[in-house]
Amino acid sequence: MGAVEISGLNKLIYKLEKCKDLGPVKTVVRQNGVEMQNSMTRHAESAFTKGYATGTTARSITGHSIDGGLGYEAQPTTHYSPYLEYGTRFMEAEPFVKPAFNEQKEKFISDMKKLVGD
């Protein structure tokens, strides 16, 4: 039988060892989560122009790490925030969550690519 030779294992082992530590990943996830939470608050403070606005929804936005630091959850806690985000048959939507998410997702992807490298 012929011998099988595998080349490039050293690079693979190095890359796997480098990616084994999830600390930097958790840092990127948390940093981007906090930035998205802040963006949601800014959008909520400026988006509600069609009716009575007191700033309660903006103040209600909270966030925290989930899944052992591999995720981040930011959300408003006012019971009526879905009506603001999506609208109703009586009022137009005044989204503040989706715009913040769309702004942050590109930066998050870029940060993760920088972290992982080639």
N, C-alpha and C positions, 0 to 999 in steps of 0.2 A: 504494500500500500504506500501511496505517496504521502509525504509530510505536508501538513497545512501550516502556512505561515500567516500570522495576523500582524499587520503593522498598524501603528497609530494608537496602540493601547495606552501608552504613557499619556498622550494628550487626553484621551477619554477618561482615564483615571483621575487626572488633574482636574478636569472639568467637573466630574461627579463629586470629587472632594470639595471643590469650591462651592458647588451648589448645595451641598449637604447642610450647611449652616443657614437656617431660616431667619436668623436675626435681622439681616439687612432687608429681607423681603417684608418682614413684619413692620420694619421702620418705614418702608416705602408705602405700604398699605395704610398705616396709621397717618402718615403725613398727608397723603392724598385724601384720605377720609376727612381729616380735619379741614383741609382746604375746601373740600366739597361742602361740608357743613357750613363753613363761613360764607361760601358763595350762595348757598341756599338762603341764608339769613339776609344777605345783601339783596338778593332778588325779591325776597318777601317784603323787605322794607320799601322797595321801589316799584314793585309790580302792581300793587293794589291801588289802582287809580280810578276805578269805575264805581266805587261805593264808599261806604263808611269804613275807614281803616284806623285801628288803634295801635297796631304793632304787636298785638298779642300773638299772632301766628309766628312772627319773626322771633319773638322772645321764647316761644315754645320749642324751637328746634333744638334737639339734643342729639348727641352722638356718642358711640362707644365701640370699642373693639369687640369682635365676636370670633368664634372658631379659633380660640387660642392665639389671637392676633393676626390671623390670616384673612380676616374680613373686617369691615367697618360698617356700622349701621348708623345712618343719620336720618332723622325724621322729625316732622312737626308733630306735636302731641295734641293740638286742638282738634276737637271732634269734627269740625267743619272744614278742615284743610283739604280733604278730597274734593269738596265742592269748589274751592278756590282753584285747585289744580286743574280739574277736568271740566268745570262748569256744570250747569244744570239746564233744564229746559227754560228757566227764567233768567239765567245770567250766563254771560260768556266766561269761558275759562280765562284765568289769569295765572298761567303756570309759573312756578318758581322752583320746583324740584327738578323737572326734566331739563330746563336750561342749565342749571348748575351741574347736573350729571353729564350732559353733553360737553360742557366746557372742560370738565375734569377728566373725562375718560381718555382723551388724547394724551394729556400729560401723564396719566397713570401708565398707559401703554408705553410711552417713551421712557419713563423712569424704569419700568420693568425691563425693557430691552437693554438699557444701559447697565442695569444690574447683572443681567445674564451674560451680556457680551455677545460675541459672534454666534 
